[in-house]
Every structure is written in structure tokens, then in C-alpha cells.
């Protein structure tokens, strides 16, 4: 292979890796909007007033392409998907949306899995909360920080944004879902659709919400979990603890309830689904077919994670503006 051809191959693999990781949009549009709407209904009057003032002082640029389109929601809920849009402009924020704790790990320091060069969801939340608390921060800095916090609190409650098995948080695990068998989407990167991550991001939510609007789903979840909400509100604000609980959901439900057991991989620094001896091709051979039993367990877990995310987001903001 010539030097030029080798360069082209490396470049294409890098692009493919970026495409795979960029496709990981925790909860999709509806999920993030639901989290924000639940949070809004649990904000103190002061916290709500401050949040709205901050967002109004520095609106989202009209030039930014909004992948979720015109949501028709208020500025707080509409801000919930901004960080995914901004990631396409500022590629350096891509690593802020997740933390890759290996499957099989149950406790320890999260900082071990948070690269100092790229950051992760816990370090990003800490940094943005510091900006929100800084009275000398610019209007844009505070508004962007709030938009990031709204989004990242949703991200950390998506179990596959806190867990990986050398599969980019399930992006490299092909699954049959809702009558669709997995097909290779990109031979160079080894990506397949549907995959476990996309099913948890959007597939299951869209199916169990049955056309409900984000507002309708948010109200339903608040009613469904109203007996648990006071206990969640009494918890101390502890982002690291919440990440570990989300990771437990991944181990027990996301991977633990799969029809075909998945072996725990020896952790590697995986950048695409073609890495780790083409992990996606190996996992494709498991022929994972998500059926009714799996879907039922996943639906319950997702609904509780969305509700928790909204309540905890409100608690984070209420702690800043009681």
C-alpha cells in the first residue's frame, strides 16, 4: 500500500469513527424534551424565573441547524436538544455527552474513565455548573452552560451513555427490533442499523409513546411515578452517584436482559465498530432479536430513567436558585 493510499484509509476510518460516535444522540428529540418538561414542572419559582431570564438573554443562534426542527415548546424545553446541534459545530464537545465505564465494572472513581483531553459527561456538567454559578460569566456563557446542563442531565440517565463493552455504548451491537433485521450501514466503520444504542435512544420511546407529544408523555410519566418523586427529590445532588446508578441499569437491563448473553470484552480504546477484531461483525453473529419480554423490561427502565432525569435536573437547578 502506498503512503498516499494508507493516508486515505486512515482518514476514512477516522471519519467513519466520528460518524458512529456523533450518531449517539441520547434519548433523541422526544426523550430530551420530556426530561426538560418534567424538570420545568418541578422547578422552584425562583429557579424557573432565573432559567428563563438566562436563556432569553442569549438566544440560540438562528443560523444553527436544529435537527429536531421547530419543537413548538418553550425556550427551556427547546434548549434540551441544543447540545447535539452545537456538537456538529464544535466537534470538541463530542466527548462531553457520555462516560465510557466498561461493562462489568461496578464501582470506583469515575475520573478513571473521563479522559482529561476530551472530558466526559461528569466533568462537563461540573464545568457548566461552575459557569452558571459565576456572576461574572457572560450572558452567552451562562445561557450555553444552562443549555448544556439541561441536555447532559438527560444524557447521563441514558444507560448506554454511561457504559460500553468495546461497542461504543451499544452502537456496535446489531439487533433485530420491531420487525427490522440489522443491516450494515457502513462497511468501513463496521456500523449496523438498528443497533442497541439507537433502539434505546429512540426506537423504544417512539413505540411506547404511541404518537404522544412530549408534553403528553411528560405528564403521563410524572403521574406514573408520582409516588417515587418525593424520594428522588430528597436525594443529595450527586452526579457521580447518578452515573453509577445509570450504569447499573445498563448492566442489569440493557445488557443483562438481552436474549443472547454478551461476553464482557477486555476493555480497549475503541474508536469505531471495526476495532477490537471488528467487534460489530462478531456481535452480529449473535443474532440478537429483541422480543416482547426484553422490550417490556426496557420500557419500564426507560420511563423511570426519563422521569428521574427530569426530577434530578430540577433539583440541580433548584440548588443553585432556591
C-alpha angles and dihedrals in degrees: 000000000000121000089249093052091046089053091051092051093049091047093050092048090052091050091047091050090052091050092052095049093041089055090065101101106165112229094349120236099313096045095052092045091051091052091052093047092051089048092051093056090052099047121111113246089251094050092049092049092049093047093051092047092051094048093045092050092063113020125196111276110263087220093064112103107238109209092197092052123215103343095189087221128123120274094266096054092039089055091062094084098038096096092062090052092046090051089068088058100037105039090181090075095061094097092053094076099069147015118222105222107172119247108256095037112112106177145357139097112331089206087075088069097041110088110218091218098055102018126212139235095282096049090044093053091048092051095047093047088053089055091049090053093047109098090196095056116115121256090250092047092053094044092049090046091054092047090051093049092050090053100039093051086060092046096054091054092057098091093214090059089063099042142053137175095194083287102103092254095313095315088116097047109093115210137178109236136173094352095313121116117210117264129190109261099182123015093195095055095031093233124158136193129245097034132166094261096052091048092055093041098052117338099075095038094052091048100048094040089058096204096318116151119245089255093051092048092047091052092047093051093048089053093045093052099033092117091056099042096082090056091050090049091053093057118104115253100262116154094183092054090050091052091053091050090051089049089053090055088054092051097043102036114011095048100008095063097044112130091234115043114242118218117235108249124222100256115260135170097259119187100171140014089255090067127090092046091315094306094192093055090050092049091046088065090063088071094215109200114186108215137179096285093053093042092052092054092044093049092055092047094048094048092051092046091052092049093046091049092054095046093045092047088056090049092052092052093041088056089058096042109024 
